[in-house]
Amino acid sequence: MDDDPERAKFCLENTMRVLNKLSCTPKESLKCPVSLLKDTAYHWWKTISSVVPRESIIWEFFQAEFRKKYISQRFLDQKWKEFLKLKQGNRTMSKYEKEFVRLSQYAKEWVQTEVEMRKRFEEGLNQEINLLIVIAEI
């Protein structure tokens, strides 16, 4: 996880999704992800939690610290820029769509509605495909 912010983000979001589905208490919400930490991540958490007042160690604190450690703002900015520059290029349609969906999570302010999402997707398509879409809409 140390050198893969995308994996760290996915793990945190996945954990949050599971905890929400299970309707965990705040205390359980902290125990579950901490018990899943391994190696360097576990040692990092032991260090953080040993120097912070016990009453401050809550689920929200864990999320904030985890994000600071493993999902830097620089990484998020980089992915946001990748999304804004994304073009189909020599990708197949399905590979372009997969990359578009993956990167769109980093630019939610640009694709807040289905219409905006479709427009942005079409803007990145190769010119020939975009022309076919325009013709089909006529």
Backbone bond lengths (Angstrom), bond angles and torsions (degrees), N, CA, C in turn:
res aa  C-N    CA-C-N  psi(-1)  N-CA   C-N-CA  omega(-1)  CA-C   N-CA-C  phi
1 M - - - 1.447 - - 1.530 110.96 -
2 D 1.326 116.18 -27.03 1.466 120.45 -176.19 1.519 113.59 -52.77
3 D 1.324 116.21 -43.11 1.455 118.55 -174.22 1.530 112.27 -111.31
4 D 1.315 117.01 20.90 1.458 120.44 179.55 1.527 110.66 -135.95
5 P 1.347 116.60 80.26 1.464 120.14 -178.00 1.528 113.24 -59.62
6 E 1.325 116.63 -31.20 1.466 118.90 179.99 1.531 110.19 -66.71
7 R 1.312 116.28 -41.33 1.471 120.60 177.28 1.522 110.28 -65.32
8 A 1.323 116.94 -41.87 1.469 121.02 178.90 1.525 110.51 -61.56
9 K 1.321 116.74 -43.31 1.473 121.03 178.69 1.525 110.13 -62.37
10 F 1.315 116.25 -44.55 1.463 120.72 178.91 1.530 110.68 -61.29
11 C 1.321 117.15 -44.76 1.475 121.06 -180.00 1.527 111.17 -61.57
12 L 1.320 116.85 -44.30 1.464 120.36 -180.00 1.529 110.67 -64.59
13 E 1.316 117.02 -45.93 1.468 120.15 179.91 1.525 111.53 -64.73
14 N 1.313 116.69 -39.06 1.459 121.56 178.04 1.529 110.32 -63.49
15 T 1.317 116.27 -43.64 1.465 121.48 178.14 1.522 110.25 -62.07
16 M 1.322 116.79 -44.43 1.467 120.84 179.48 1.531 110.83 -61.41
17 R 1.314 116.11 -40.99 1.466 120.84 179.69 1.525 110.61 -62.87
18 V 1.327 116.81 -45.53 1.469 121.13 179.92 1.522 110.64 -64.63
19 L 1.328 116.96 -45.21 1.468 120.31 -179.63 1.528 111.32 -62.06
20 N 1.313 117.26 -38.37 1.470 120.76 177.01 1.523 111.21 -64.58
21 K 1.328 116.45 -42.05 1.469 120.59 179.45 1.524 111.29 -64.79
22 L 1.329 116.32 -35.74 1.466 120.71 -177.59 1.525 112.78 -83.45
23 S 1.308 116.98 -5.99 1.474 122.08 -177.79 1.530 111.24 52.62
24 C 1.312 115.77 50.11 1.466 121.39 -178.90 1.524 111.19 -71.12
25 T 1.318 114.83 149.28 1.459 120.47 173.33 1.524 107.57 -71.94
26 P 1.335 118.21 163.71 1.468 119.61 178.04 1.536 112.56 -56.23
27 K 1.312 116.84 -37.82 1.465 120.44 -179.82 1.531 110.57 -66.90
28 E 1.334 116.22 -44.07 1.463 120.58 177.84 1.523 110.58 -65.75
29 S 1.314 115.73 -35.20 1.463 120.37 -179.83 1.517 111.68 -61.89
30 L 1.293 117.28 -27.09 1.459 121.06 177.98 1.524 111.04 -86.23
31 K 1.318 117.22 -41.44 1.467 120.90 -177.31 1.523 112.52 -62.76
32 C 1.306 116.45 -42.26 1.472 120.15 -176.28 1.530 112.93 -59.14
33 P 1.322 119.25 -57.38 1.467 118.09 -177.80 1.525 112.92 -66.42
34 V 1.321 117.19 -33.93 1.467 119.30 179.13 1.524 109.67 -63.48
35 S 1.324 116.59 -38.56 1.467 119.37 -179.76 1.530 111.92 -68.58
36 L 1.315 117.75 -18.61 1.463 121.38 178.93 1.533 113.12 -87.55
37 L 1.324 117.18 -13.88 1.465 120.36 -179.37 1.524 110.39 -66.36
38 K 1.322 115.76 143.95 1.463 121.20 179.69 1.521 109.98 -131.37
39 D 1.304 114.05 158.21 1.460 122.89 170.62 1.528 113.31 46.19
40 T 1.328 116.19 -122.75 1.458 121.72 -175.43 1.520 112.09 -59.23
41 A 1.326 116.54 -39.99 1.470 120.09 -179.55 1.521 110.54 -64.23
42 Y 1.312 116.97 -40.23 1.472 119.99 178.77 1.531 110.56 -65.77
43 H 1.318 116.69 -43.77 1.475 120.29 178.95 1.531 110.79 -64.33
44 W 1.318 116.49 -38.54 1.464 120.52 175.92 1.529 109.67 -58.64
45 W 1.329 117.55 -48.31 1.464 120.89 -178.36 1.526 111.43 -65.05
46 K 1.323 117.66 -40.20 1.470 120.28 177.57 1.524 110.00 -58.78
47 T 1.313 116.44 -42.11 1.462 120.88 179.85 1.524 110.72 -65.72
48 I 1.323 117.21 -49.46 1.472 121.53 179.81 1.523 110.34 -58.63
49 S 1.312 116.30 -50.15 1.468 120.16 -174.58 1.523 112.97 -69.91
50 S 1.321 117.29 -18.67 1.468 119.36 179.54 1.530 112.79 -81.48
51 V 1.329 117.55 -17.88 1.469 120.28 -177.02 1.529 113.31 -109.09
52 V 1.311 116.34 4.74 1.467 121.64 -178.73 1.528 108.32 -113.47
53 P 1.330 117.46 139.77 1.467 119.02 177.66 1.535 110.72 -54.36
54 R 1.307 115.74 135.98 1.467 122.33 -175.24 1.539 113.17 -51.53
55 E 1.336 116.55 -40.22 1.473 119.69 -178.17 1.532 112.68 -68.55
56 S 1.326 116.97 -16.83 1.468 120.78 178.37 1.527 112.40 -84.46
57 I 1.319 115.97 -14.31 1.462 120.00 -176.45 1.526 109.37 -84.58
58 I 1.321 113.79 91.57 1.460 121.84 179.58 1.532 108.01 -127.83
59 W 1.303 116.17 172.20 1.461 122.26 -177.23 1.525 112.00 -55.62
60 E 1.315 117.88 -44.01 1.466 121.39 -179.78 1.530 111.11 -63.24
61 F 1.333 115.98 -38.37 1.464 120.82 177.48 1.531 109.57 -63.04
62 F 1.328 116.07 -46.01 1.464 120.68 178.89 1.528 110.33 -57.19
63 Q 1.327 116.82 -48.44 1.467 120.61 -179.05 1.531 111.40 -58.97
64 A 1.314 115.79 -46.10 1.470 120.16 -178.47 1.527 111.02 -62.90
65 E 1.322 116.51 -45.85 1.469 120.38 -179.62 1.528 111.28 -66.79
66 F 1.317 116.19 -40.65 1.463 121.05 178.86 1.526 110.02 -60.78
67 R 1.323 115.95 -45.47 1.469 119.79 179.06 1.528 111.03 -62.38
68 K 1.335 116.49 -44.27 1.476 119.90 179.63 1.522 110.63 -59.27
69 K 1.320 115.99 -42.37 1.463 121.31 -175.59 1.531 112.69 -75.03
70 Y 1.322 116.98 -45.34 1.460 120.26 -168.33 1.525 116.23 -110.99
71 I 1.337 117.96 -14.88 1.466 120.26 -176.78 1.534 108.10 -131.37
72 S 1.301 116.50 80.68 1.466 120.85 -173.65 1.528 112.43 -68.89
73 Q 1.310 115.11 155.79 1.466 120.70 176.09 1.522 110.06 -63.13
74 R 1.303 116.47 -33.22 1.468 120.76 178.38 1.536 110.36 -61.67
75 F 1.328 115.89 -43.08 1.460 120.75 177.30 1.528 110.66 -61.58
76 L 1.344 116.36 -47.13 1.468 121.02 -179.50 1.530 111.01 -61.01
77 D 1.334 116.67 -41.53 1.468 121.15 178.13 1.529 111.18 -63.75
78 Q 1.325 115.80 -40.65 1.463 120.89 179.49 1.531 110.59 -62.48
79 K 1.318 117.16 -44.17 1.469 121.08 179.88 1.530 110.88 -67.37
80 W 1.318 116.20 -36.54 1.462 121.21 176.79 1.528 109.63 -60.72
81 K 1.332 116.91 -45.42 1.466 121.48 179.05 1.528 111.03 -64.80
82 E 1.337 116.33 -40.04 1.466 119.89 177.62 1.524 110.39 -59.27
83 F 1.327 115.94 -41.30 1.462 119.58 179.28 1.525 110.60 -63.25
84 L 1.316 116.61 -45.90 1.465 120.12 -177.55 1.530 112.11 -63.75
85 K 1.333 117.02 -30.16 1.463 121.33 -179.01 1.531 113.17 -92.23
86 L 1.323 117.57 -6.07 1.462 121.49 -172.22 1.529 112.69 -60.49
87 K 1.305 114.95 127.55 1.469 123.28 174.66 1.527 107.38 -131.04
88 Q 1.314 115.91 155.79 1.455 120.06 -179.70 1.527 110.64 -63.65
89 G 1.310 116.37 -44.25 1.460 119.68 -179.61 1.519 111.16 57.66
90 N 1.338 116.54 -131.54 1.466 119.67 -179.14 1.533 112.53 -94.96
91 R 1.324 117.13 13.86 1.468 120.73 177.20 1.532 109.99 -74.88
92 T 1.318 114.73 153.26 1.460 118.70 169.76 1.522 107.03 -70.65
93 M 1.313 116.31 165.39 1.466 120.63 179.16 1.531 110.26 -59.48
94 S 1.330 117.39 -43.59 1.470 119.29 -177.49 1.528 111.77 -67.93
95 K 1.336 117.53 -35.94 1.471 119.46 177.81 1.525 110.75 -70.00
96 Y 1.321 116.68 -38.08 1.466 120.39 176.21 1.524 109.84 -63.33
97 E 1.326 116.72 -45.45 1.466 120.47 179.88 1.532 111.07 -61.06
98 K 1.315 116.42 -43.09 1.472 121.13 179.80 1.530 110.70 -60.93
99 E 1.323 116.61 -44.71 1.468 121.46 179.12 1.525 110.73 -67.56
100 F 1.314 116.85 -39.20 1.459 121.93 178.05 1.529 110.44 -60.11
101 V 1.315 116.34 -48.69 1.471 120.97 -179.73 1.526 110.27 -63.12
102 R 1.336 116.95 -43.79 1.471 121.02 -179.68 1.525 111.18 -60.26
103 L 1.323 116.62 -46.42 1.464 120.03 -176.64 1.528 113.24 -79.25
104 S 1.322 117.50 -22.81 1.471 119.87 -177.41 1.527 112.30 -62.83
105 Q 1.318 117.33 -24.74 1.469 119.53 178.56 1.530 112.03 -65.98
106 Y 1.316 117.32 -17.37 1.462 121.21 179.93 1.528 112.01 -93.75
107 A 1.316 116.89 -3.80 1.465 120.63 -177.36 1.524 110.14 -135.38
108 K 1.303 115.80 47.04 1.469 120.48 -175.38 1.523 112.78 -60.09
109 E 1.330 117.60 -28.59 1.464 119.48 179.52 1.530 111.60 -69.35
110 W 1.325 117.99 -18.34 1.462 122.07 179.53 1.526 112.28 -90.37
111 V 1.320 116.40 -19.29 1.469 120.19 -176.20 1.528 109.72 -135.34
112 Q 1.313 115.66 63.61 1.466 120.77 -176.26 1.520 113.11 -81.81
113 T 1.316 116.90 -19.14 1.464 119.89 179.70 1.526 109.02 -126.89
114 E 1.314 114.75 165.64 1.462 119.94 178.01 1.529 110.97 -62.91
115 V 1.324 116.60 -36.72 1.471 121.37 179.18 1.531 110.14 -63.59
116 E 1.333 116.75 -46.76 1.469 120.65 178.67 1.523 110.66 -62.88
117 M 1.327 116.65 -39.24 1.462 121.76 179.84 1.536 109.69 -62.64
118 R 1.325 116.54 -47.30 1.462 120.67 -179.73 1.528 111.08 -63.40
119 K 1.328 116.10 -43.97 1.470 120.61 -179.22 1.529 110.53 -60.75
120 R 1.315 116.30 -46.76 1.462 121.09 -179.48 1.531 110.67 -63.37
121 F 1.327 115.93 -40.85 1.463 121.11 178.85 1.528 110.15 -61.33
122 E 1.326 115.80 -48.09 1.463 120.65 -178.56 1.525 111.88 -64.25
123 E 1.327 117.23 -35.00 1.471 120.63 179.03 1.526 111.68 -62.08
124 G 1.320 116.76 -28.31 1.457 120.42 -178.80 1.511 114.66 -88.41
125 L 1.320 116.47 -8.33 1.465 120.17 -179.29 1.519 111.28 -70.01
126 N 1.314 115.36 155.60 1.459 120.24 174.10 1.521 109.35 -60.19
127 Q 1.314 116.19 151.29 1.464 122.41 -174.10 1.534 112.14 -57.95
128 E 1.343 116.82 -39.70 1.466 119.72 -178.22 1.528 110.66 -63.22
129 I 1.314 116.59 -43.06 1.468 121.18 -179.40 1.521 109.72 -68.76
130 N 1.310 116.48 -41.57 1.462 120.88 178.52 1.527 110.61 -60.12
131 L 1.323 116.65 -39.34 1.464 121.26 178.00 1.531 110.50 -62.82
132 L 1.320 116.82 -41.31 1.468 120.77 178.02 1.529 111.04 -61.97
133 I 1.318 116.59 -37.66 1.467 120.99 178.49 1.524 109.86 -65.12
134 V 1.321 116.70 -44.47 1.467 121.17 179.47 1.527 109.99 -61.26
135 I 1.323 116.77 -44.66 1.470 120.93 179.62 1.525 110.26 -63.15
136 A 1.315 116.91 -42.14 1.472 121.34 -179.21 1.526 111.77 -64.40
137 E 1.325 117.06 -29.42 1.467 120.92 -178.65 1.526 112.81 -80.61
138 I 1.325 116.66 -14.55 1.476 120.57 -178.03 1.484 111.36 -75.29
